[in-house]
Amino acid sequence: MLQVFSLLDIQSLCQAAASCSLFKKIAMEPACYRNVDLTYCKVDNSTVAKMIRNAGQYLRYALG
């Protein structure tokens, strides 16, 4: 399940996390945030703060 969740876009990941406690636990794993790209989606500051907290060591950014 973690592999599947890590392929979701941020909106789908948040929706999955809101659906049940098991999905929330999986969605909070840092590996789910490896491929998050904020350059194409509009998110508010609280969402970004949650992603930073959840991403931990997996947080990275692209220069471009």
C-alpha positions in Angstrom: 0.0 0.0 0.0 2.9 2.4 0.7 4.2 2.0 -2.8 0.7 2.9 -4.2 0.3 5.8 -1.9 3.8 7.1 -2.9 2.6 7.4 -6.5 -0.4 9.6 -5.6 -0.5 13.4 -6.2 -0.8 15.5 -3.1 -4.5 16.1 -3.5 -5.3 12.4 -3.8 -2.9 11.6 -0.9 -4.8 14.1 1.3 -8.1 12.6 0.3 -6.9 9.1 1.0 -5.6 10.2 4.4 -9.0 11.6 5.3 -10.9 8.4 4.4 -9.8 6.1 7.3 -7.3 5.7 10.1 -5.3 3.0 8.3 -5.0 5.2 5.2 -4.0 8.2 7.3 -1.2 6.2 8.9 0.1 5.1 5.5 -0.3 8.6 4.1 1.9 10.1 6.8 4.9 7.9 5.9 7.8 10.1 4.6 8.1 7.9 1.5 4.8 9.2 0.2 6.3 12.7 -0.1 9.3 11.9 -2.2 7.8 12.9 -5.5 5.6 15.8 -4.4 6.0 18.7 -6.9 4.5 22.0 -5.7 5.3 23.8 -8.9 2.2 22.7 -10.6 -0.4 22.6 -7.9 -1.9 25.3 -5.7 -1.8 24.6 -2.0 -2.1 26.7 1.0 0.6 27.3 3.7 -0.9 24.8 6.2 -0.8 22.1 3.6 2.8 22.9 2.8 3.7 22.9 6.5 2.1 19.4 6.9 4.0 18.1 3.9 7.3 19.5 5.2 6.7 17.9 8.6 5.7 14.6 7.0 8.4 14.5 4.4 11.3 14.6 6.9 14.5 13.5 5.3 12.8 12.9 2.0 12.1 16.5 1.3 14.0 17.9 -1.7 13.4 20.6 -4.2 14.2 21.1 -7.9 15.9 24.1 -9.3 14.7 25.1 -12.6 
